[in-house]
């Protein structure tokens, strides 16, 4: 298993965020913004002994500096866990996100054509049809007087369908993918992350690749199995690692971003009414939702002992890269804590900074736009949270609503 660690850790509640933070603490999952705001002014480079030693920069300046520094930091590990990945740099277990230069650029370049704007446009009609189908089911629930959950009934299905389609994997395997994601990035050390070999993502992909080889189709999996670097096909571990990356990076992130967007609108009817009345405002609003509720915090491992933000970092330490905290830094954004759906200047870092900047941003934006248009065109502004306290959030490095009961039509 690639990210799996065989260790169960004792989790104690955080008492001091500057010296003992834990990014899977329930308080962080529920509302991390006050934690980051306070650290930014009191201890911008916080440290915790957890996971063998982890750093947390909270200013835009520090996050930016670390994301661009591939000398002092390696991407060999991007998900903080009690044990570090064994696959060595520069390739790492899930290229290109776990690759360092110079290999990183080669692994990244291979993927770019599949995620270019034109290639993504091909998936728009499918996404429109999928969102409409999900909303038909939601309307049927409303008509039957059944409760609706916008995360469970809507947001979680959208990115699964698209990435499964791109890779030629069955859309119905969505629950299986979400199970892998939960184990790999949410359940860190919680239950030892142990899983029977036959239930592992590796076993799933081995079977999928075998099925594909028996009946090849024109899709991204076929491309990865045949593309060459300097006349040689990719190693099987490279193909598998990249497909795992695309499943994880493609699903959890966008599902979270769409969810946070609807969570905001369900509580801010004035914003919703403006977007219903003026669809031209929606692309700008999507950028603001990405800034304000950026879902993705990545990590690095310190490659060399050095000083950063006035602290002494040691090779082997983990460093969280909270792009969402950088997006709320008042030194970088005016009224950083306010959601301004027509914010004029918005150079947010929700998609990362530096060489690992998100490859899937065109796809993510297309899915967010279709999900928003379809929802608003169907329900207008007639939706709200049934109970804001009933909303649950994912824990760990990708943050978004996982259950979001809604009243529709009220
Ligand atoms: C709103 C949705 C998304 C957000 C907020 C997001 C965010 C990010 C961030 C912050 C990074 C940088 C990681 C780092 O510095 O270590 C990243 C990288 C990446 N993302 Fe996304 N992502 C999203 C959607 C997607 C989608 C839909 C895909 C494709 C299926 C995708 C594929 C990737 C890949 C392959 C990388 C690695 C790029 C590299 O290492 O060069 N992402 N993403």
Boltz pocket constraint, residues with backbone or C-beta under 6 A from the ligand:
constraints:
  - pocket:
      binder: B
      contacts: [[A, 67], [A, 75], [A, 78], [A, 96], [A, 97], [A, 98], [A, 104], [A, 108], [A, 163], [A, 245], [A, 246], [A, 249], [A, 250], [A, 251], [A, 253], [A, 254], [A, 257], [A, 294], [A, 295], [A, 296], [A, 297], [A, 298], [A, 299], [A, 323], [A, 349], [A, 350], [A, 351], [A, 352], [A, 353], [A, 355], [A, 356], [A, 357], [A, 358], [A, 359], [A, 360], [A, 361], [A, 363], [A, 364]]
      max_distance: 6.0
